[in-house]
Amino acid sequence: QVQLVESGGGLVQAGGSLRLSCAASGSIFSINAMGWYRQAPGKQRELVAAITSGGSTNYADSVKGRFTISRDNAKNTVYLQMNSLKPEDTAVYYCNANIRRSADNSYSYWGQGTQVTVSS
């Protein structure tokens, strides 16, 4: 069993900041890429940011310069620091991780989602 547990969402005014955390636990051999996605009402889920096990990152154009993804491999945790938040950042944010439970396989796991609401 593997679980991803997210925390840190909430309500913030435009221009404010939030920090999301996602901790992986359970039967984990190693973790490959980790990332954050979001889904706004009536829209498809989209990639916000991702980070490889080596620390390489990529971001959606809409969040570049405002959001920073990082990870602590010792804690199996990924973070998303969100600054200069805009109302259009309002969405449910989901953590995703590609996790090896043994040397021979890997699977994609999702967190339960955390709501981020940015008021204007």
C-alpha positions, 0 to 999 in steps of 0.5 A: 500500500502506498498513500500520498497525503496532501496538506496546506490548501486554503483560502487566500487573498490575491497576491498572497502565498500558500505552501502545499506539501505531499508526503508519500508513505507505505511500501516504497522502494524509490520515488521517480518524478513527483508533481502537482496538478490542478483542476478547476471547475469545468476544466481538465486537470492540468500539470502545474509543476513536476520535479525528477528524483535528481531535482530537474523541474518544469512548470506550466507557463501560467505559474512560471516565476510565481510557483516553486516545486521542491522535494525532500527525498529523505522524507518522501515529500514534495512541496509547492510554494505558491506566491503572487496567487491569482484568482485563476489559480483557484482549483483543487490541487493534486499530488502525483508521484511515480513510485517504485515498490520494487526494482522491477515496477513503478506505478503512478499514485495520486493524492486526495486533492486539496482545495486552493481558493484565491479571492480577488 
